[in-house]
């Protein structure tokens, strides 16, 4: 399921990253890698704030839909 459907406070494992190569590279630089843990801190209108690799990152709805957990 995409990250936009993940429950707030629940830790998930990233299964795959979709999108174009530059989008994948950008997300990898932020710490979103397959097999990594991600926890949704809050979700507002599809946009999410997540904890990934001990950092808080805000991700737009479009980007979050490319992250499968």
PyMOL Python script that loads the backbone (N, CA, C, O; Angstrom):
from pymol import cmd

cmd.read_pdbstr("""\
ATOM      1  N   UNK A   1       0.847  -1.187   0.000  1.00  0.00           N
ATOM      2  CA  UNK A   1       0.000   0.000   0.000  1.00  0.00           C
ATOM      3  C   UNK A   1       0.883   1.238   0.000  1.00  0.00           C
ATOM      4  O   UNK A   1       2.006   1.190   0.503  1.00  0.00           O
ATOM      5  N   UNK A   2       0.405   2.339  -0.549  1.00  0.00           N
ATOM      6  CA  UNK A   2       1.210   3.561  -0.535  1.00  0.00           C
ATOM      7  C   UNK A   2       1.307   4.161   0.867  1.00  0.00           C
ATOM      8  O   UNK A   2       0.461   3.905   1.723  1.00  0.00           O
ATOM      9  N   UNK A   3       2.326   4.944   1.085  1.00  0.00           N
ATOM     10  CA  UNK A   3       2.575   5.571   2.391  1.00  0.00           C
ATOM     11  C   UNK A   3       1.404   6.447   2.832  1.00  0.00           C
ATOM     12  O   UNK A   3       1.192   6.629   4.031  1.00  0.00           O
ATOM     13  N   UNK A   4       0.641   6.990   1.884  1.00  0.00           N
ATOM     14  CA  UNK A   4      -0.490   7.861   2.221  1.00  0.00           C
ATOM     15  C   UNK A   4      -1.567   7.112   3.010  1.00  0.00           C
ATOM     16  O   UNK A   4      -2.359   7.744   3.708  1.00  0.00           O
ATOM     17  N   UNK A   5      -1.611   5.778   2.912  1.00  0.00           N
ATOM     18  CA  UNK A   5      -2.622   4.982   3.614  1.00  0.00           C
ATOM     19  C   UNK A   5      -2.125   4.423   4.948  1.00  0.00           C
ATOM     20  O   UNK A   5      -2.888   3.773   5.664  1.00  0.00           O
ATOM     21  N   UNK A   6      -0.870   4.663   5.288  1.00  0.00           N
ATOM     22  CA  UNK A   6      -0.311   4.137   6.540  1.00  0.00           C
ATOM     23  C   UNK A   6      -0.927   4.859   7.740  1.00  0.00           C
ATOM     24  O   UNK A   6      -1.257   6.042   7.668  1.00  0.00           O
ATOM     25  N   UNK A   7      -1.071   4.129   8.831  1.00  0.00           N
ATOM     26  CA  UNK A   7      -1.630   4.689  10.067  1.00  0.00           C
ATOM     27  C   UNK A   7      -0.594   5.568  10.766  1.00  0.00           C
ATOM     28  O   UNK A   7       0.599   5.267  10.750  1.00  0.00           O
ATOM     29  N   UNK A   8      -1.059   6.653  11.379  1.00  0.00           N
ATOM     30  CA  UNK A   8      -0.186   7.545  12.147  1.00  0.00           C
ATOM     31  C   UNK A   8       0.350   6.791  13.365  1.00  0.00           C
ATOM     32  O   UNK A   8      -0.412   6.140  14.081  1.00  0.00           O
ATOM     33  N   UNK A   9       1.657   6.879  13.596  1.00  0.00           N
ATOM     34  CA  UNK A   9       2.282   6.233  14.741  1.00  0.00           C
ATOM     35  C   UNK A   9       2.697   4.797  14.509  1.00  0.00           C
ATOM     36  O   UNK A   9       3.351   4.204  15.366  1.00  0.00           O
ATOM     37  N   UNK A  10       2.337   4.225  13.379  1.00  0.00           N
ATOM     38  CA  UNK A  10       2.656   2.823  13.093  1.00  0.00           C
ATOM     39  C   UNK A  10       3.938   2.745  12.271  1.00  0.00           C
ATOM     40  O   UNK A  10       4.067   3.429  11.255  1.00  0.00           O
ATOM     41  N   UNK A  11       4.888   1.913  12.705  1.00  0.00           N
ATOM     42  CA  UNK A  11       6.129   1.760  11.953  1.00  0.00           C
ATOM     43  C   UNK A  11       5.907   0.807  10.792  1.00  0.00           C
ATOM     44  O   UNK A  11       5.333  -0.268  10.965  1.00  0.00           O
ATOM     45  N   UNK A  12       6.357   1.196   9.617  1.00  0.00           N
ATOM     46  CA  UNK A  12       6.228   0.371   8.418  1.00  0.00           C
ATOM     47  C   UNK A  12       7.594   0.167   7.792  1.00  0.00           C
ATOM     48  O   UNK A  12       8.521   0.945   8.018  1.00  0.00           O
ATOM     49  N   UNK A  13       7.708  -0.896   7.000  1.00  0.00           N
ATOM     50  CA  UNK A  13       8.932  -1.166   6.259  1.00  0.00           C
ATOM     51  C   UNK A  13       8.688  -0.773   4.804  1.00  0.00           C
ATOM     52  O   UNK A  13       7.675  -1.151   4.216  1.00  0.00           O
ATOM     53  N   UNK A  14       9.608  -0.021   4.232  1.00  0.00           N
ATOM     54  CA  UNK A  14       9.483   0.394   2.834  1.00  0.00           C
ATOM     55  C   UNK A  14       9.730  -0.812   1.944  1.00  0.00           C
ATOM     56  O   UNK A  14      10.778  -1.453   2.031  1.00  0.00           O
ATOM     57  N   UNK A  15       8.763  -1.120   1.088  1.00  0.00           N
ATOM     58  CA  UNK A  15       8.870  -2.269   0.187  1.00  0.00           C
ATOM     59  C   UNK A  15       9.496  -1.881  -1.143  1.00  0.00           C
ATOM     60  O   UNK A  15      10.364  -2.587  -1.656  1.00  0.00           O
ATOM     61  N   UNK A  16       9.051  -0.745  -1.707  1.00  0.00           N
ATOM     62  CA  UNK A  16       9.627  -0.303  -2.976  1.00  0.00           C
ATOM     63  C   UNK A  16       9.330   1.167  -3.186  1.00  0.00           C
ATOM     64  O   UNK A  16       8.386   1.719  -2.621  1.00  0.00           O
ATOM     65  N   UNK A  17      10.164   1.790  -4.020  1.00  0.00           N
ATOM     66  CA  UNK A  17      10.006   3.196  -4.376  1.00  0.00           C
ATOM     67  C   UNK A  17       9.688   3.240  -5.867  1.00  0.00           C
ATOM     68  O   UNK A  17      10.425   2.684  -6.682  1.00  0.00           O
ATOM     69  N   UNK A  18       8.584   3.908  -6.221  1.00  0.00           N
ATOM     70  CA  UNK A  18       8.204   4.025  -7.625  1.00  0.00           C
ATOM     71  C   UNK A  18       8.588   5.383  -8.184  1.00  0.00           C
ATOM     72  O   UNK A  18       9.190   6.205  -7.494  1.00  0.00           O
ATOM     73  N   UNK A  19       8.234   5.609  -9.441  1.00  0.00           N
ATOM     74  CA  UNK A  19       8.474   6.903 -10.067  1.00  0.00           C
ATOM     75  C   UNK A  19       9.690   6.902 -10.971  1.00  0.00           C
ATOM     76  O   UNK A  19      10.342   5.878 -11.176  1.00  0.00           O
ATOM     77  N   UNK A  20       9.979   8.093 -11.511  1.00  0.00           N
ATOM     78  CA  UNK A  20      11.129   8.258 -12.403  1.00  0.00           C
ATOM     79  C   UNK A  20      12.428   8.128 -11.627  1.00  0.00           C
ATOM     80  O   UNK A  20      12.444   8.212 -10.399  1.00  0.00           O
ATOM     81  N   UNK A  21      13.509   7.924 -12.353  1.00  0.00           N
ATOM     82  CA  UNK A  21      14.812   7.700 -11.716  1.00  0.00           C
ATOM     83  C   UNK A  21      15.229   8.880 -10.845  1.00  0.00           C
ATOM     84  O   UNK A  21      15.782   8.675  -9.765  1.00  0.00           O
ATOM     85  N   UNK A  22      14.974  10.118 -11.293  1.00  0.00           N
ATOM     86  CA  UNK A  22      15.383  11.268 -10.482  1.00  0.00           C
ATOM     87  C   UNK A  22      14.556  11.371  -9.199  1.00  0.00           C
ATOM     88  O   UNK A  22      15.060  11.827  -8.173  1.00  0.00           O
ATOM     89  N   UNK A  23      13.286  10.950  -9.253  1.00  0.00           N
ATOM     90  CA  UNK A  23      12.441  10.934  -8.054  1.00  0.00           C
ATOM     91  C   UNK A  23      12.970   9.890  -7.074  1.00  0.00           C
ATOM     92  O   UNK A  23      13.080  10.155  -5.877  1.00  0.00           O
ATOM     93  N   UNK A  24      13.297   8.705  -7.586  1.00  0.00           N
ATOM     94  CA  UNK A  24      13.856   7.642  -6.737  1.00  0.00           C
ATOM     95  C   UNK A  24      15.153   8.102  -6.073  1.00  0.00           C
ATOM     96  O   UNK A  24      15.363   7.874  -4.882  1.00  0.00           O
ATOM     97  N   UNK A  25      16.016   8.749  -6.848  1.00  0.00           N
ATOM     98  CA  UNK A  25      17.300   9.216  -6.311  1.00  0.00           C
ATOM     99  C   UNK A  25      17.080  10.270  -5.228  1.00  0.00           C
ATOM    100  O   UNK A  25      17.765  10.260  -4.205  1.00  0.00           O
ATOM    101  N   UNK A  26      16.130  11.175  -5.447  1.00  0.00           N
ATOM    102  CA  UNK A  26      15.831  12.219  -4.459  1.00  0.00           C
ATOM    103  C   UNK A  26      15.328  11.592  -3.156  1.00  0.00           C
ATOM    104  O   UNK A  26      15.766  11.979  -2.073  1.00  0.00           O
ATOM    105  N   UNK A  27      14.413  10.627  -3.258  1.00  0.00           N
ATOM    106  CA  UNK A  27      13.880   9.972  -2.063  1.00  0.00           C
ATOM    107  C   UNK A  27      14.961   9.167  -1.343  1.00  0.00           C
ATOM    108  O   UNK A  27      14.994   9.135  -0.113  1.00  0.00           O
ATOM    109  N   UNK A  28      15.845   8.518  -2.104  1.00  0.00           N
ATOM    110  CA  UNK A  28      16.951   7.774  -1.486  1.00  0.00           C
ATOM    111  C   UNK A  28      17.868   8.717  -0.710  1.00  0.00           C
ATOM    112  O   UNK A  28      18.351   8.366   0.366  1.00  0.00           O
ATOM    113  N   UNK A  29      18.109   9.914  -1.253  1.00  0.00           N
ATOM    114  CA  UNK A  29      18.949  10.894  -0.558  1.00  0.00           C
ATOM    115  C   UNK A  29      18.318  11.351   0.749  1.00  0.00           C
ATOM    116  O   UNK A  29      19.024  11.722   1.686  1.00  0.00           O
ATOM    117  N   UNK A  30      16.982  11.325   0.814  1.00  0.00           N
ATOM    118  CA  UNK A  30      16.276  11.694   2.046  1.00  0.00           C
ATOM    119  C   UNK A  30      16.230  10.545   3.050  1.00  0.00           C
ATOM    120  O   UNK A  30      15.836  10.745   4.199  1.00  0.00           O
ATOM    121  N   UNK A  31      16.631   9.337   2.626  1.00  0.00           N
ATOM    122  CA  UNK A  31      16.650   8.194   3.527  1.00  0.00           C
ATOM    123  C   UNK A  31      15.595   7.139   3.241  1.00  0.00           C
ATOM    124  O   UNK A  31      15.496   6.149   3.967  1.00  0.00           O
ATOM    125  N   UNK A  32      14.810   7.337   2.196  1.00  0.00           N
ATOM    126  CA  UNK A  32      13.780   6.359   1.845  1.00  0.00           C
ATOM    127  C   UNK A  32      14.396   5.285   0.961  1.00  0.00           C
ATOM    128  O   UNK A  32      14.541   5.469  -0.247  1.00  0.00           O
ATOM    129  N   UNK A  33      14.760   4.154   1.577  1.00  0.00           N
ATOM    130  CA  UNK A  33      15.344   3.041   0.838  1.00  0.00           C
ATOM    131  C   UNK A  33      14.549   1.777   1.144  1.00  0.00           C
ATOM    132  O   UNK A  33      14.021   1.616   2.244  1.00  0.00           O
ATOM    133  N   UNK A  34      14.469   0.880   0.158  1.00  0.00           N
ATOM    134  CA  UNK A  34      13.746  -0.379   0.347  1.00  0.00           C
ATOM    135  C   UNK A  34      14.338  -1.135   1.530  1.00  0.00           C
ATOM    136  O   UNK A  34      15.555  -1.276   1.639  1.00  0.00           O
ATOM    137  N   UNK A  35      13.473  -1.617   2.410  1.00  0.00           N
ATOM    138  CA  UNK A  35      13.908  -2.333   3.600  1.00  0.00           C
ATOM    139  C   UNK A  35      14.068  -1.434   4.815  1.00  0.00           C
ATOM    140  O   UNK A  35      14.231  -1.927   5.931  1.00  0.00           O
ATOM    141  N   UNK A  36      14.024  -0.124   4.616  1.00  0.00           N
ATOM    142  CA  UNK A  36      14.158   0.824   5.713  1.00  0.00           C
ATOM    143  C   UNK A  36      12.838   1.022   6.445  1.00  0.00           C
ATOM    144  O   UNK A  36      11.765   0.789   5.888  1.00  0.00           O
ATOM    145  N   UNK A  37      12.928   1.456   7.697  1.00  0.00           N
ATOM    146  CA  UNK A  37      11.731   1.695   8.505  1.00  0.00           C
ATOM    147  C   UNK A  37      11.286   3.144   8.357  1.00  0.00           C
ATOM    148  O   UNK A  37      12.107   4.057   8.268  1.00  0.00           O
ATOM    149  N   UNK A  38       9.963   3.335   8.333  1.00  0.00           N
ATOM    150  CA  UNK A  38       9.379   4.670   8.233  1.00  0.00           C
ATOM    151  C   UNK A  38       8.141   4.708   9.126  1.00  0.00           C
ATOM    152  O   UNK A  38       7.338   3.774   9.126  1.00  0.00           O
ATOM    153  N   UNK A  39       7.994   5.791   9.885  1.00  0.00           N
ATOM    154  CA  UNK A  39       6.846   5.967  10.775  1.00  0.00           C
ATOM    155  C   UNK A  39       6.163   7.284  10.446  1.00  0.00           C
ATOM    156  O   UNK A  39       6.809   8.331  10.409  1.00  0.00           O
ATOM    157  N   UNK A  40       4.848   7.233  10.205  1.00  0.00           N
ATOM    158  CA  UNK A  40       4.088   8.445   9.915  1.00  0.00           C
ATOM    159  C   UNK A  40       3.847   9.186  11.229  1.00  0.00           C
ATOM    160  O   UNK A  40       3.290   8.622  12.171  1.00  0.00           O
ATOM    161  N   UNK A  41       4.268  10.449  11.291  1.00  0.00           N
ATOM    162  CA  UNK A  41       4.083  11.281  12.475  1.00  0.00           C
ATOM    163  C   UNK A  41       2.727  11.983  12.394  1.00  0.00           C
ATOM    164  O   UNK A  41       1.967  11.993  13.362  1.00  0.00           O
ATOM    165  N   UNK A  42       2.428  12.572  11.227  1.00  0.00           N
ATOM    166  CA  UNK A  42       1.127  13.195  11.021  1.00  0.00           C
ATOM    167  C   UNK A  42       0.804  13.212   9.540  1.00  0.00           C
ATOM    168  O   UNK A  42       1.692  13.163   8.689  1.00  0.00           O
ATOM    169  N   UNK A  43      -0.496  13.282   9.249  1.00  0.00           N
ATOM    170  CA  UNK A  43      -0.959  13.325   7.864  1.00  0.00           C
ATOM    171  C   UNK A  43      -2.050  14.380   7.763  1.00  0.00           C
ATOM    172  O   UNK A  43      -3.038  14.339   8.496  1.00  0.00           O
ATOM    173  N   UNK A  44      -1.862  15.327   6.846  1.00  0.00           N
ATOM    174  CA  UNK A  44      -2.842  16.400   6.638  1.00  0.00           C
ATOM    175  C   UNK A  44      -3.117  16.496   5.145  1.00  0.00           C
ATOM    176  O   UNK A  44      -2.234  16.869   4.372  1.00  0.00           O
ATOM    177  N   UNK A  45      -4.326  16.166   4.741  1.00  0.00           N
ATOM    178  CA  UNK A  45      -4.702  16.270   3.338  1.00  0.00           C
ATOM    179  C   UNK A  45      -3.881  15.410   2.408  1.00  0.00           C
ATOM    180  O   UNK A  45      -3.698  15.764   1.244  1.00  0.00           O
ATOM    181  N   UNK A  46      -3.379  14.280   2.894  1.00  0.00           N
ATOM    182  CA  UNK A  46      -2.563  13.401   2.067  1.00  0.00           C
ATOM    183  C   UNK A  46      -1.076  13.675   2.181  1.00  0.00           C
ATOM    184  O   UNK A  46      -0.263  12.787   1.928  1.00  0.00           O
ATOM    185  N   UNK A  47      -0.705  14.900   2.561  1.00  0.00           N
ATOM    186  CA  UNK A  47       0.700  15.214   2.810  1.00  0.00           C
ATOM    187  C   UNK A  47       1.083  14.619   4.155  1.00  0.00           C
ATOM    188  O   UNK A  47       0.303  14.680   5.106  1.00  0.00           O
ATOM    189  N   UNK A  48       2.274  14.046   4.244  1.00  0.00           N
ATOM    190  CA  UNK A  48       2.661  13.353   5.472  1.00  0.00           C
ATOM    191  C   UNK A  48       3.990  13.861   6.012  1.00  0.00           C
ATOM    192  O   UNK A  48       4.863  14.300   5.263  1.00  0.00           O
ATOM    193  N   UNK A  49       4.117  13.789   7.325  1.00  0.00           N
ATOM    194  CA  UNK A  49       5.393  14.019   7.998  1.00  0.00           C
ATOM    195  C   UNK A  49       5.790  12.670   8.575  1.00  0.00           C
ATOM    196  O   UNK A  49       5.014  12.044   9.298  1.00  0.00           O
ATOM    197  N   UNK A  50       7.001  12.223   8.255  1.00  0.00           N
ATOM    198  CA  UNK A  50       7.436  10.894   8.666  1.00  0.00           C
ATOM    199  C   UNK A  50       8.771  10.963   9.382  1.00  0.00           C
ATOM    200  O   UNK A  50       9.555  11.890   9.181  1.00  0.00           O
ATOM    201  N   UNK A  51       9.017   9.959  10.228  1.00  0.00           N
ATOM    202  CA  UNK A  51      10.336   9.731  10.811  1.00  0.00           C
ATOM    203  C   UNK A  51      11.006   8.669   9.955  1.00  0.00           C
ATOM    204  O   UNK A  51      10.485   7.564   9.805  1.00  0.00           O
ATOM    205  N   UNK A  52      12.150   9.001   9.399  1.00  0.00           N
ATOM    206  CA  UNK A  52      12.926   8.037   8.624  1.00  0.00           C
ATOM    207  C   UNK A  52      14.396   8.260   8.975  1.00  0.00           C
ATOM    208  O   UNK A  52      14.902   9.376   8.858  1.00  0.00           O
ATOM    209  N   UNK A  53      15.069   7.212   9.398  1.00  0.00           N
ATOM    210  CA  UNK A  53      16.485   7.278   9.798  1.00  0.00           C
ATOM    211  C   UNK A  53      16.741   8.402  10.784  1.00  0.00           C
ATOM    212  O   UNK A  53      17.642   9.215  10.575  1.00  0.00           O
ATOM    213  N   UNK A  54      15.964   8.460  11.853  1.00  0.00           N
ATOM    214  CA  UNK A  54      16.116   9.443  12.932  1.00  0.00           C
ATOM    215  C   UNK A  54      15.951  10.897  12.479  1.00  0.00           C
ATOM    216  O   UNK A  54      16.449  11.808  13.141  1.00  0.00           O
ATOM    217  N   UNK A  55      15.268  11.120  11.378  1.00  0.00           N
ATOM    218  CA  UNK A  55      14.994  12.476  10.895  1.00  0.00           C
ATOM    219  C   UNK A  55      13.516  12.606  10.574  1.00  0.00           C
ATOM    220  O   UNK A  55      12.868  11.641  10.171  1.00  0.00           O
ATOM    221  N   UNK A  56      12.988  13.816  10.757  1.00  0.00           N
ATOM    222  CA  UNK A  56      11.606  14.088  10.355  1.00  0.00           C
ATOM    223  C   UNK A  56      11.635  14.711   8.974  1.00  0.00           C
ATOM    224  O   UNK A  56      12.372  15.665   8.723  1.00  0.00           O
ATOM    225  N   UNK A  57      10.822  14.162   8.078  1.00  0.00           N
ATOM    226  CA  UNK A  57      10.785  14.631   6.693  1.00  0.00           C
ATOM    227  C   UNK A  57       9.332  14.832   6.297  1.00  0.00           C
ATOM    228  O   UNK A  57       8.489  13.970   6.546  1.00  0.00           O
ATOM    229  N   UNK A  58       9.038  15.980   5.675  1.00  0.00           N
ATOM    230  CA  UNK A  58       7.704  16.232   5.132  1.00  0.00           C
ATOM    231  C   UNK A  58       7.703  15.776   3.676  1.00  0.00           C
ATOM    232  O   UNK A  58       8.616  16.093   2.913  1.00  0.00           O
ATOM    233  N   UNK A  59       6.665  15.026   3.301  1.00  0.00           N
ATOM    234  CA  UNK A  59       6.566  14.483   1.950  1.00  0.00           C
ATOM    235  C   UNK A  59       5.192  14.837   1.387  1.00  0.00           C
ATOM    236  O   UNK A  59       4.174  14.668   2.059  1.00  0.00           O
ATOM    237  N   UNK A  60       5.171  15.329   0.152  1.00  0.00           N
ATOM    238  CA  UNK A  60       3.900  15.675  -0.485  1.00  0.00           C
ATOM    239  C   UNK A  60       3.091  14.413  -0.775  1.00  0.00           C
ATOM    240  O   UNK A  60       3.626  13.305  -0.789  1.00  0.00           O
ATOM    241  N   UNK A  61       1.802  14.600  -1.003  1.00  0.00           N
ATOM    242  CA  UNK A  61       0.914  13.475  -1.299  1.00  0.00           C
ATOM    243  C   UNK A  61       1.405  12.715  -2.532  1.00  0.00           C
ATOM    244  O   UNK A  61       1.394  11.484  -2.548  1.00  0.00           O
ATOM    245  N   UNK A  62       1.833  13.445  -3.563  1.00  0.00           N
ATOM    246  CA  UNK A  62       2.299  12.808  -4.801  1.00  0.00           C
ATOM    247  C   UNK A  62       3.526  11.932  -4.552  1.00  0.00           C
ATOM    248  O   UNK A  62       3.616  10.819  -5.071  1.00  0.00           O
ATOM    249  N   UNK A  63       4.466  12.437  -3.758  1.00  0.00           N
ATOM    250  CA  UNK A  63       5.675  11.652  -3.435  1.00  0.00           C
ATOM    251  C   UNK A  63       5.316  10.465  -2.549  1.00  0.00           C
ATOM    252  O   UNK A  63       5.828   9.363  -2.748  1.00  0.00           O
ATOM    253  N   UNK A  64       4.438  10.685  -1.572  1.00  0.00           N
ATOM    254  CA  UNK A  64       4.082   9.614  -0.642  1.00  0.00           C
ATOM    255  C   UNK A  64       3.386   8.467  -1.362  1.00  0.00           C
ATOM    256  O   UNK A  64       3.491   7.321  -0.924  1.00  0.00           O
ATOM    257  N   UNK A  65       2.685   8.741  -2.443  1.00  0.00           N
ATOM    258  CA  UNK A  65       2.008   7.678  -3.187  1.00  0.00           C
ATOM    259  C   UNK A  65       2.991   6.813  -3.940  1.00  0.00           C
ATOM    260  O   UNK A  65       2.644   5.701  -4.336  1.00  0.00           O
ATOM    261  N   UNK A  66       4.210   7.286  -4.151  1.00  0.00           N
ATOM    262  CA  UNK A  66       5.241   6.513  -4.847  1.00  0.00           C
ATOM    263  C   UNK A  66       6.012   5.603  -3.879  1.00  0.00           C
ATOM    264  O   UNK A  66       6.767   4.735  -4.317  1.00  0.00           O
ATOM    265  N   UNK A  67       5.824   5.798  -2.571  1.00  0.00           N
ATOM    266  CA  UNK A  67       6.531   5.010  -1.556  1.00  0.00           C
ATOM    267  C   UNK A  67       5.603   3.894  -1.086  1.00  0.00           C
ATOM    268  O   UNK A  67       4.592   4.160  -0.435  1.00  0.00           O
ATOM    269  N   UNK A  68       5.937   2.657  -1.410  1.00  0.00           N
ATOM    270  CA  UNK A  68       5.112   1.509  -1.031  1.00  0.00           C
ATOM    271  C   UNK A  68       5.632   0.878   0.258  1.00  0.00           C
ATOM    272  O   UNK A  68       6.825   0.609   0.403  1.00  0.00           O
ATOM    273  N   UNK A  69       4.700   0.647   1.197  1.00  0.00           N
ATOM    274  CA  UNK A  69       5.077   0.036   2.483  1.00  0.00           C
ATOM    275  C   UNK A  69       4.335  -1.275   2.663  1.00  0.00           C
ATOM    276  O   UNK A  69       4.509  -1.948   3.678  1.00  0.00           O
TER     277      UNK A  69
END
""", "prot")
cmd.dss("prot")
cmd.show_as("cartoon", "prot")
cmd.util.cbc("prot")
cmd.orient("prot")
